[in-house]
């Protein structure tokens, strides 16, 4: 499931113009290489497009910026907040940005289209997709004959069908209606029996607005593997052109998220101090829910891409029709940029 930004927070063209002057893609996709800020060299500019407007899940990025983990690793990070029409995959493919956070399903679809994008680290180590239902539906199989709202994104039906089938139900008996990103108002007003949404966003909102009124069915609890929903990606050409840039970015982000895991409040403050208009209570509620998802299932280092999980995800991706051919994880992911 992917997210569409409803408000253009940053004028993307203006940001890209600044990056061009600073030496990052677009116009400056071939900035001169540097070794490390620790050796007195100037940090290289690196642009990173977020998957959505800034929220708690991005706290590690903003903590890395606040503590200058980027420049300590030889990178000057420029965060690009997507607007309503932002197409991160096209920006990557055209060389206008270095990196982007992509939903893993979008990465699979782009790979099937021959876009040659590569995931280099996980931002979150769990699926965020869920079906949120009115409380009278105690199991996903109870949704037979009911109307479920979907956003219209390609992976929505896969998530819904996986959850219903995983509960012993028949997905063919569930009716769907496209509601875009109106899951919260539509559920609160009772216009749908359930809706596909994200447990860390809409799920948290609904739990605090109307406690006990909804059941959240997470896709990983109904047969899906614990795949990393959000992945930092680049083109293969970018990674081959300057592997040190990717390594510096990945190391900086790992340090940032490790800092959030040690001190969540520091992550909240870093995000709120750099992004205007955020409600502190919402950030805190979301981050509290998300913290366990920052580590791989069973433990491990932040950002890890677990081959066995990715293989299971690739099979799931094919089974539920998101792609027509099993994704080749050997070419779609590169773990070599993560700290060892």
C-alpha positions as CSV (number, residue, x, y, z in Angstrom):
1,X,0.0,0.0,0.0
2,X,1.4,3.4,-0.9
3,X,0.6,6.9,0.3
4,X,-0.4,9.9,-1.7
5,X,0.5,13.3,-0.3
6,X,-2.6,15.5,-0.1
7,X,-0.7,18.8,0.7
8,X,2.4,20.0,-1.1
9,X,4.5,21.1,1.8
10,X,7.7,21.7,-0.2
11,X,7.9,23.2,-3.6
12,X,9.8,20.4,-5.2
13,X,11.0,22.5,-8.2
14,X,12.5,25.1,-5.9
15,X,14.2,22.4,-3.8
16,X,15.8,20.8,-6.8
17,X,17.0,24.1,-8.0
18,X,18.8,24.7,-4.7
19,X,20.3,21.2,-4.9
20,X,21.6,21.9,-8.4
21,X,23.4,24.9,-7.1
22,X,24.7,23.0,-4.1
23,X,26.0,20.2,-6.2
24,X,23.4,17.5,-5.9
25,X,21.1,16.0,-8.6
26,X,19.1,17.2,-10.7
27,X,21.6,19.3,-12.7
28,X,24.6,18.3,-10.6
29,X,24.3,14.6,-10.7
30,X,28.0,14.3,-11.1
31,X,29.3,16.3,-8.1
32,X,33.0,15.6,-7.3
33,X,33.6,12.7,-5.0
34,X,34.9,13.4,-1.5
35,X,36.2,11.0,1.1
36,X,34.9,12.0,4.5
37,X,34.1,15.1,6.5
38,X,36.2,13.5,9.2
39,X,39.3,14.0,6.9
40,X,38.5,17.6,6.4
41,X,36.9,17.3,3.0
42,X,33.7,19.0,2.1
43,X,30.6,16.7,2.5
44,X,28.9,15.7,-0.6
45,X,25.3,16.7,-1.2
46,X,22.7,13.9,-1.1
47,X,19.0,14.3,-1.8
48,X,16.4,12.0,-0.2
49,X,12.7,12.1,-1.1
50,X,10.4,11.1,1.7
51,X,7.6,8.7,1.1
52,X,5.0,11.0,2.7
53,X,4.8,14.3,4.6
54,X,7.1,14.1,7.7
55,X,5.8,12.1,10.6
56,X,7.0,10.0,13.5
57,X,8.4,7.3,11.2
58,X,10.9,9.8,9.9
59,X,12.2,10.8,13.3
60,X,15.5,9.1,12.8
61,X,16.2,11.2,9.7
62,X,15.6,14.4,11.5
63,X,17.6,13.3,14.5
64,X,20.5,12.5,12.1
65,X,20.2,16.1,10.7
66,X,20.0,17.7,14.1
67,X,23.0,15.9,15.4
68,X,24.9,16.3,12.1
69,X,25.4,12.5,11.6
70,X,25.1,13.2,7.9
71,X,28.2,15.5,7.7
72,X,30.1,13.2,10.1
73,X,29.7,10.5,7.5
74,X,30.7,12.7,4.6
75,X,27.2,13.6,3.4
76,X,25.2,16.8,3.4
77,X,21.6,15.5,3.4
78,X,18.8,17.4,1.8
79,X,15.4,16.1,2.6
80,X,12.7,16.6,0.0
81,X,9.1,16.5,1.2
82,X,6.9,15.2,-1.5
83,X,4.0,17.2,-3.0
84,X,0.7,15.9,-4.4
85,X,2.2,15.1,-7.8
86,X,5.7,14.0,-6.7
87,X,6.8,10.8,-8.5
88,X,9.8,9.7,-6.6
89,X,10.5,6.8,-8.9
90,X,10.7,9.0,-11.9
91,X,12.9,11.5,-10.1
92,X,15.3,8.6,-9.2
93,X,15.2,7.2,-12.8
94,X,15.9,10.7,-14.3
95,X,18.8,11.3,-12.0
96,X,17.2,14.3,-10.4
97,X,17.6,13.0,-6.8
98,X,20.0,10.5,-5.3
99,X,17.7,8.5,-3.0
100,X,14.0,8.0,-2.1
101,X,12.1,6.2,0.5
102,X,9.7,3.8,-1.4
103,X,7.0,1.5,-0.3
104,X,8.4,-2.0,-1.0
105,X,5.4,-2.8,-3.3
106,X,6.2,0.2,-5.4
107,X,9.8,-1.0,-5.6
108,X,8.6,-4.4,-6.9
109,X,6.3,-2.8,-9.5
110,X,9.1,-0.5,-10.6
111,X,11.5,-3.4,-10.9
112,X,8.9,-5.3,-13.0
113,X,8.9,-2.3,-15.3
114,X,12.6,-2.4,-15.7
115,X,13.4,0.7,-13.7
116,X,16.6,-0.9,-12.1
117,X,16.1,0.5,-8.6
118,X,17.8,-1.0,-5.6
119,X,16.9,-1.0,-1.9
120,X,19.8,-0.4,0.4
121,X,18.3,-0.3,3.8
122,X,15.0,-0.7,5.6
123,X,13.3,2.3,7.3
124,X,10.8,0.1,9.1
125,X,11.1,-3.7,9.4
126,X,7.4,-4.6,9.4
127,X,4.4,-4.2,7.1
128,X,2.4,-1.1,8.0
129,X,-0.7,-2.2,6.0
130,X,-3.8,-3.3,7.8
131,X,-7.5,-3.6,7.5
132,X,-9.3,-1.5,10.2
133,X,-12.9,-2.7,10.9
134,X,-15.8,-1.6,13.0
135,X,-15.6,-3.4,16.3
136,X,-18.6,-5.6,15.5
137,X,-16.4,-7.4,13.0
138,X,-14.2,-9.5,15.3
139,X,-12.4,-11.3,12.5
140,X,-11.5,-10.4,8.9
141,X,-13.7,-13.3,7.7
142,X,-16.7,-11.6,9.2
143,X,-16.4,-9.0,6.4
144,X,-18.0,-11.4,3.9
145,X,-20.9,-9.5,2.3
146,X,-19.7,-6.2,3.7
147,X,-18.2,-3.1,2.0
148,X,-14.5,-2.3,2.6
149,X,-13.0,1.0,1.5
150,X,-9.7,0.8,-0.4
151,X,-7.5,3.7,-1.6
152,X,-7.1,2.5,-5.1
153,X,-3.4,1.7,-4.8
154,X,-2.2,-1.5,-6.6
155,X,-1.4,-3.3,-3.4
156,X,-4.6,-2.6,-1.5
157,X,-6.5,-5.6,-2.8
158,X,-3.5,-7.8,-2.1
159,X,-3.5,-6.7,1.5
160,X,-7.2,-7.1,1.9
161,X,-7.3,-10.5,0.2
162,X,-4.3,-11.7,2.2
163,X,-5.9,-10.7,5.5
164,X,-9.3,-12.2,4.7
165,X,-7.9,-15.4,3.4
166,X,-5.5,-15.7,6.3
167,X,-8.4,-15.6,8.7
168,X,-10.1,-18.4,6.9
169,X,-12.5,-16.2,4.9
170,X,-13.3,-15.9,1.2
171,X,-11.9,-12.6,-0.3
172,X,-14.3,-13.0,-3.2
173,X,-17.3,-12.4,-0.8
174,X,-16.0,-9.0,0.3
175,X,-17.2,-5.9,-1.5
176,X,-14.9,-3.0,-2.1
177,X,-15.3,0.7,-2.8
178,X,-12.6,3.3,-3.6
179,X,-12.4,6.0,-0.9
180,X,-9.0,7.3,-1.5
181,X,-7.3,8.3,1.8
182,X,-10.6,9.0,3.7
183,X,-10.4,5.9,5.9
184,X,-10.6,7.8,9.2
185,X,-13.7,10.0,8.4
186,X,-15.4,7.1,6.6
187,X,-14.9,4.7,9.4
188,X,-15.9,7.2,12.1
189,X,-19.1,8.0,10.2
190,X,-19.9,4.4,9.6
191,X,-19.9,4.7,5.8
192,X,-17.8,1.5,5.4
193,X,-17.5,-1.7,7.5
194,X,-13.8,-1.5,7.2
195,X,-11.0,0.1,5.2
196,X,-7.4,-0.6,4.2
197,X,-5.1,1.8,6.0
198,X,-1.9,1.9,8.0
199,X,-2.0,0.7,11.6
200,X,0.7,3.3,12.6
201,X,-1.2,6.2,11.2
202,X,-5.0,5.8,10.8
203,X,-5.0,3.0,13.3
204,X,-3.4,5.2,16.0
205,X,-5.7,8.2,15.1
206,X,-8.8,6.1,15.4
207,X,-7.7,4.4,18.7
208,X,-7.3,7.8,20.3
209,X,-10.4,9.5,18.7
210,X,-12.7,6.6,19.5
211,X,-11.1,4.0,21.8
212,X,-12.4,0.5,21.5
213,X,-14.6,1.3,18.4
214,X,-12.4,-0.5,15.8
215,X,-10.4,-3.7,15.3
216,X,-7.0,-3.4,13.5
217,X,-6.1,-6.5,11.5
218,X,-2.4,-6.3,10.5
219,X,-1.4,-8.1,7.3
220,X,1.5,-9.8,9.0
221,X,-0.8,-11.4,11.5
222,X,-2.7,-13.1,8.7
223,X,-0.1,-14.8,6.6
224,X,2.1,-12.1,5.2
225,X,5.8,-12.2,6.0
226,X,7.3,-9.5,8.2
227,X,8.6,-7.5,5.2
228,X,10.1,-4.0,5.5
229,X,7.3,-1.7,4.3
230,X,9.6,1.3,3.6
231,X,13.0,1.0,1.9
232,X,15.6,3.6,1.0
233,X,16.3,3.2,-2.7
234,X,18.6,4.4,-5.4
235,X,19.2,3.5,-9.0
236,X,21.8,0.9,-9.7
237,X,23.7,3.4,-11.8
238,X,23.9,5.8,-8.8
239,X,25.2,3.2,-6.5
240,X,27.9,2.2,-9.0
241,X,28.8,5.8,-9.7
242,X,29.5,6.7,-6.1
243,X,29.1,3.9,-3.6
244,X,30.6,6.2,-0.9
245,X,27.6,8.5,-1.1
246,X,25.2,5.7,-0.4
247,X,27.3,4.3,2.4
248,X,27.5,7.7,4.1
249,X,23.8,8.2,3.8
250,X,23.0,4.7,5.2
251,X,25.4,5.0,8.1
252,X,24.0,8.5,9.0
253,X,20.4,7.2,9.0
254,X,21.3,4.1,11.0
255,X,22.9,6.4,13.6
256,X,19.8,8.6,13.6
257,X,17.4,5.7,14.2
258,X,19.6,4.1,16.7
259,X,19.4,7.4,18.6
260,X,15.6,7.3,18.4
261,X,15.6,3.8,19.7
262,X,17.8,4.8,22.7
263,X,15.9,8.0,23.3
264,X,12.5,8.3,21.6
265,X,11.8,11.7,23.1
266,X,15.0,13.1,21.4
267,X,13.6,11.8,18.1
268,X,10.2,13.5,18.7
269,X,11.9,16.8,19.5
270,X,14.2,16.7,16.5
271,X,11.3,16.1,14.2
272,X,9.0,18.8,15.8
273,X,11.8,21.4,15.8
274,X,12.5,21.1,12.1
275,X,8.9,20.5,10.8
276,X,6.2,23.0,11.5
277,X,2.6,22.1,12.2
278,X,3.1,18.8,13.9
279,X,1.0,17.9,16.9
280,X,3.3,16.7,19.6
281,X,0.8,14.3,21.0
282,X,0.2,12.7,17.6
283,X,4.0,12.3,17.0
284,X,4.4,10.7,20.4
285,X,1.5,8.3,20.0
286,X,2.7,7.2,16.5
287,X,6.3,6.8,17.5
288,X,5.4,4.7,20.6
289,X,3.4,2.4,18.3
290,X,6.2,2.3,15.7
291,X,9.3,1.7,17.9
292,X,9.0,-2.2,17.9
293,X,8.8,-2.1,14.1
294,X,12.2,-0.4,13.8
295,X,14.0,-3.7,14.6
296,X,13.8,-6.9,12.5
297,X,11.6,-9.6,13.9
298,X,13.6,-11.6,16.4
299,X,16.1,-8.8,16.9
300,X,19.0,-7.4,14.9
301,X,20.5,-4.2,13.8
302,X,18.5,-1.2,12.5
303,X,18.1,-1.0,8.8
304,X,18.8,-4.7,8.1
305,X,17.5,-6.4,5.0
306,X,16.9,-10.0,6.0
307,X,17.3,-12.3,2.9
308,X,14.9,-15.0,4.2
309,X,12.2,-12.4,4.9
310,X,12.7,-10.8,1.4
311,X,12.4,-14.2,-0.2
312,X,9.2,-14.9,1.6
313,X,7.9,-11.4,0.7
314,X,8.8,-12.0,-3.0
315,X,6.6,-15.2,-3.0
316,X,3.8,-13.3,-1.3
317,X,4.0,-10.4,-3.8
318,X,3.5,-12.9,-6.6
319,X,0.8,-14.9,-4.9
320,X,-1.4,-11.9,-4.3
321,X,-1.0,-10.4,-7.7
322,X,1.0,-7.3,-7.1
323,X,3.5,-8.4,-9.7
324,X,3.3,-11.2,-12.4
325,X,6.8,-12.6,-11.8
326,X,8.6,-13.3,-8.5
327,X,10.8,-10.4,-7.7
328,X,14.5,-11.1,-7.9
329,X,15.8,-10.0,-4.5
330,X,19.4,-10.5,-5.5
331,X,19.1,-7.6,-7.9
332,X,16.5,-5.5,-6.1
333,X,18.4,-5.2,-2.8
334,X,22.0,-4.5,-1.8
335,X,23.0,-4.9,1.9
336,X,26.6,-4.0,1.4
337,X,26.1,-0.3,2.4
338,X,24.9,-1.1,5.9
339,X,27.3,-1.0,8.8
340,X,29.0,-4.3,9.5
